[in-house]
Structure formats: C-alpha cells, structure tokens
Amino acid sequence: MAVITIPRALRDKLGEDGTDAFIEVMQSVETESRKDLATKEDLAKLEGNLRLEIEKSKSDIIKWVAAMLVAQSAAIAALVRLFGLK
C-alpha cells in the first residue's frame, strides 16, 4: 500500500482527526479502484478463451467453405448437363 503524505498546510487546516479521515478515504478509494483492474492471471485466461474461440471460428469457416465448394461444383455440373455443354 502506498504511503500518503499530506502537506503541512492541509494538515493544519484539517486537524489531526480530519487528516486521519482523509487518509482513510484515500486508501479506500485506492482499494476500490484496484478491484476493477485485470491481473496477469485474468489476462491469461482471457487470452486462452480467445484462442479457443478463434480456433472454433476457423474450423467453422473451413467447414462452410468446403460445403460451398461441393455445392458450387454440383450446381455447375447440373448447369452443364442442363444446357448440354461438353
């Protein structure tokens, strides 16, 4: 935890109790703000999840491309037969 240094002018204006209260507030704000920060572990988990999603997407795309290739080939073969092209 960081050490909070209060300038003399502010300590004189706030008094001892006010200065202590101010320090407590600043420390609680610091603690609260750190709760929202991501840790290295959080980022590693996210990276792993993203890698899995990308791999899944890649395999889905490959499946669709292969299916479209077969469908397009069938459509071309049907047109060739329909129009009697050799």
DRENVEXMI-135971 format. One record per residue: residue in three letters; x, y, z of N, C-alpha, C, O in turn. Coordinates in steps of 0.1 Angstrom, whole numbers, padded with zeros to 4 digits. Example, Ala and Ser with C-alpha at 12.3 -4.5 7.8 and 13.67 -1.06 7.14 Angstrom:
R   residu    n_px    n_py    n_pz   ca_px   ca_py   ca_pz    c_px    c_py    c_pz    o_px    o_py    o_pz
R      Ala    0132   -0057    0078    0123   -0045    0078    0132   -0033    0078    0142   -0033    0085
R      Ser    0128   -0022    0071    0137   -0011    0071    0129    0000    0079    0134    0011    0080
END
This chain:
R   residu    n_px    n_py    n_pz   ca_px   ca_py   ca_pz    c_px    c_py    c_pz    o_px    o_py    o_pz
R      Met    0008   -0012    0000    0000    0000    0000    0009    0012    0000    0019    0013    0007
R      Ala    0005    0022   -0008    0013    0034   -0009    0012    0043    0004    0002    0043    0010
R      Val    0023    0050    0006    0023    0059    0018    0017    0072    0013    0022    0078    0003
R      Ile    0008    0078    0020    0002    0090    0016    0008    0101    0025    0007    0101    0037
R      Thr    0014    0111    0019    0020    0122    0026    0010    0134    0024    0008    0139    0013
R      Ile    0006    0140    0035   -0003    0151    0035    0005    0164    0037    0013    0164    0047
R      Pro    0004    0174    0029    0012    0186    0031    0008    0193    0044   -0003    0192    0049
R      Arg    0018    0200    0050    0016    0206    0063    0004    0216    0063   -0004    0216    0072
R      Ala    0002    0224    0052   -0008    0234    0052   -0022    0227    0053   -0031    0231    0059
R      Leu   -0023    0215    0046   -0036    0208    0046   -0038    0201    0060   -0049    0201    0065
R      Arg   -0027    0196    0066   -0028    0190    0079   -0033    0201    0089   -0041    0198    0098
R      Asp   -0027    0213    0088   -0031    0223    0097   -0045    0227    0096   -0052    0229    0106
R      Lys   -0051    0228    0084   -0065    0231    0081   -0074    0220    0086   -0085    0223    0092
R      Leu   -0070    0207    0083   -0079    0196    0086   -0079    0192    0101   -0089    0187    0106
R      Gly   -0068    0194    0107   -0066    0189    0121   -0062    0175    0120   -0062    0168    0110
R      Glu   -0059    0169    0132   -0054    0155    0133   -0065    0145    0129   -0063    0136    0121
R      Asp   -0077    0147    0134   -0088    0138    0131   -0092    0139    0116   -0095    0129    0109
R      Gly   -0092    0151    0111   -0096    0153    0097   -0085    0147    0087   -0089    0141    0077
R      Thr   -0073    0148    0091   -0062    0143    0083   -0063    0128    0083   -0061    0121    0073
R      Asp   -0065    0122    0095   -0067    0107    0095   -0079    0102    0087   -0078    0092    0080
R      Ala   -0090    0110    0088   -0102    0106    0080   -0099    0107    0065   -0103    0099    0057
R      Phe   -0092    0118    0061   -0088    0120    0047   -0079    0108    0042   -0081    0103    0031
R      Ile   -0070    0104    0050   -0061    0093    0046   -0069    0080    0045   -0067    0073    0035
R      Glu   -0078    0078    0054   -0087    0066    0053   -0095    0066    0040   -0096    0056    0033
R      Val   -0100    0077    0037   -0108    0079    0024   -0100    0076    0012   -0104    0069    0003
R      Met   -0088    0082    0012   -0079    0080    0000   -0075    0065   -0001   -0074    0060   -0012
R      Gln   -0072    0058    0010   -0068    0044    0009   -0080    0036    0005   -0078    0026   -0003
R      Ser   -0092    0039    0009   -0104    0031    0005   -0106    0033   -0010   -0110    0024   -0017
R      Val   -0104    0045   -0015   -0106    0048   -0029   -0096    0040   -0037   -0099    0035   -0048
R      Glu   -0083    0040   -0032   -0073    0032   -0039   -0076    0017   -0039   -0075    0011   -0050
R      Thr   -0081    0012   -0028   -0085   -0002   -0028   -0097   -0005   -0037   -0096   -0015   -0044
R      Glu   -0107    0004   -0037   -0118    0002   -0046   -0114    0003   -0061   -0120   -0005   -0069
R      Ser   -0105    0012   -0064   -0102    0013   -0078   -0093    0001   -0083   -0094   -0002   -0095
R      Arg   -0086   -0005   -0074   -0078   -0017   -0078   -0087   -0029   -0081   -0083   -0039   -0087
R      Lys   -0099   -0030   -0075   -0108   -0041   -0077   -0112   -0043   -0092   -0114   -0054   -0096
R      Asp   -0112   -0032   -0100   -0116   -0033   -0113   -0104   -0036   -0123   -0107   -0038   -0135
R      Leu   -0092   -0036   -0118   -0081   -0038   -0126   -0079   -0053   -0129   -0081   -0062   -0121
R      Ala   -0075   -0056   -0141   -0072   -0070   -0145   -0058   -0074   -0141   -0049   -0067   -0142
R      Thr   -0057   -0087   -0136   -0044   -0092   -0132   -0038   -0100   -0144   -0045   -0102   -0154
R      Lys   -0026   -0103   -0143   -0019   -0111   -0154   -0027   -0125   -0155   -0028   -0130   -0166
R      Glu   -0032   -0130   -0144   -0039   -0143   -0145   -0052   -0141   -0153   -0056   -0149   -0161
R      Asp   -0059   -0129   -0150   -0071   -0126   -0157   -0069   -0125   -0172   -0076   -0130   -0181
R      Leu   -0058   -0118   -0176   -0055   -0117   -0190   -0051   -0130   -0196   -0054   -0132   -0208
R      Ala   -0044   -0138   -0189   -0040   -0152   -0194   -0053   -0160   -0197   -0053   -0167   -0207
R      Lys   -0062   -0160   -0188   -0075   -0167   -0190   -0082   -0162   -0202   -0087   -0169   -0210
R      Leu   -0083   -0149   -0203   -0089   -0142   -0215   -0083   -0146   -0228   -0089   -0149   -0238
R      Glu   -0069   -0146   -0228   -0062   -0150   -0240   -0065   -0164   -0244   -0067   -0167   -0255
R      Gly   -0065   -0173   -0234   -0069   -0187   -0237   -0082   -0189   -0242   -0084   -0196   -0252
R      Asn   -0092   -0181   -0237   -0106   -0182   -0242   -0107   -0177   -0256   -0114   -0182   -0264
R      Leu   -0100   -0166   -0259   -0100   -0160   -0272   -0093   -0169   -0282   -0098   -0171   -0293
R      Arg   -0083   -0176   -0278   -0076   -0186   -0287   -0086   -0197   -0291   -0086   -0201   -0302
R      Leu   -0093   -0202   -0281   -0103   -0213   -0283   -0114   -0208   -0293   -0117   -0215   -0302
R      Glu   -0119   -0196   -0291   -0129   -0191   -0299   -0124   -0189   -0314   -0131   -0192   -0323
R      Ile   -0112   -0184   -0315   -0106   -0182   -0328   -0105   -0196   -0335   -0108   -0197   -0347
R      Glu   -0100   -0205   -0328   -0098   -0219   -0334   -0112   -0225   -0338   -0113   -0231   -0349
R      Lys   -0122   -0223   -0330   -0135   -0228   -0333   -0140   -0221   -0346   -0146   -0227   -0354
R      Ser   -0138   -0208   -0346   -0143   -0200   -0358   -0136   -0204   -0371   -0142   -0205   -0381
R      Lys   -0123   -0207   -0369   -0115   -0211   -0381   -0121   -0224   -0386   -0122   -0226   -0398
R      Ser   -0123   -0234   -0377   -0128   -0247   -0382   -0142   -0246   -0388   -0145   -0253   -0397
R      Asp   -0150   -0237   -0382   -0164   -0235   -0388   -0163   -0229   -0402   -0170   -0233   -0411
R      Ile   -0154   -0219   -0404   -0152   -0213   -0417   -0147   -0224   -0427   -0152   -0224   -0439
R      Ile   -0138   -0232   -0423   -0133   -0242   -0432   -0144   -0252   -0436   -0145   -0256   -0448
R      Lys   -0153   -0255   -0427   -0164   -0264   -0430   -0173   -0258   -0440   -0178   -0264   -0449
R      Trp   -0176   -0245   -0437   -0185   -0238   -0447   -0179   -0236   -0460   -0186   -0238   -0470
R      Val   -0167   -0233   -0461   -0160   -0232   -0474   -0160   -0245   -0482   -0163   -0246   -0494
R      Ala   -0158   -0256   -0475   -0158   -0269   -0481   -0172   -0273   -0486   -0174   -0278   -0497
R      Ala   -0182   -0270   -0478   -0196   -0272   -0482   -0200   -0264   -0494   -0207   -0269   -0503
R      Met   -0196   -0252   -0494   -0199   -0243   -0505   -0192   -0247   -0518   -0198   -0246   -0529
R      Leu   -0180   -0252   -0517   -0172   -0258   -0528   -0180   -0270   -0534   -0181   -0270   -0546
R      Val   -0185   -0279   -0526   -0192   -0290   -0531   -0205   -0286   -0537   -0209   -0290   -0548
R      Ala   -0212   -0276   -0531   -0225   -0272   -0536   -0223   -0264   -0549   -0231   -0266   -0559
R      Gln   -0212   -0256   -0550   -0210   -0249   -0563   -0206   -0259   -0574   -0210   -0257   -0585
R      Ser   -0198   -0269   -0571   -0194   -0279   -0581   -0207   -0286   -0586   -0208   -0289   -0597
R      Ala   -0216   -0290   -0577   -0228   -0296   -0580   -0237   -0287   -0589   -0243   -0292   -0599
R      Ala   -0237   -0275   -0586   -0245   -0265   -0594   -0240   -0264   -0608   -0247   -0263   -0618
R      Ile   -0226   -0263   -0609   -0220   -0262   -0622   -0222   -0275   -0630   -0225   -0274   -0642
R      Ala   -0221   -0286   -0624   -0224   -0299   -0631   -0238   -0300   -0635   -0241   -0304   -0647
R      Ala   -0248   -0295   -0628   -0262   -0295   -0632   -0264   -0286   -0643   -0271   -0289   -0653
R      Leu   -0258   -0274   -0643   -0259   -0265   -0654   -0253   -0270   -0667   -0259   -0269   -0678
R      Val   -0242   -0277   -0666   -0235   -0283   -0678   -0244   -0294   -0684   -0246   -0294   -0696
R      Arg   -0251   -0302   -0675   -0260   -0312   -0680   -0272   -0306   -0686   -0277   -0310   -0696
R      Leu   -0277   -0295   -0680   -0290   -0289   -0684   -0288   -0283   -0698   -0297   -0284   -0706
R      Phe   -0277   -0276   -0700   -0275   -0269   -0713   -0268   -0278   -0723   -0265   -0274   -0734
R      Gly   -0264   -0290   -0719   -0258   -0300   -0728   -0244   -0296   -0733   -0240   -0299   -0743
R      Leu   -0237   -0288   -0724   -0223   -0284   -0728   -0214   -0296   -0725   -0215   -0303   -0716
R      Lys   -0204   -0297   -0735   -0194   -0308   -0733   -0181   -0303   -0733   -0171   -0310   -0732
END
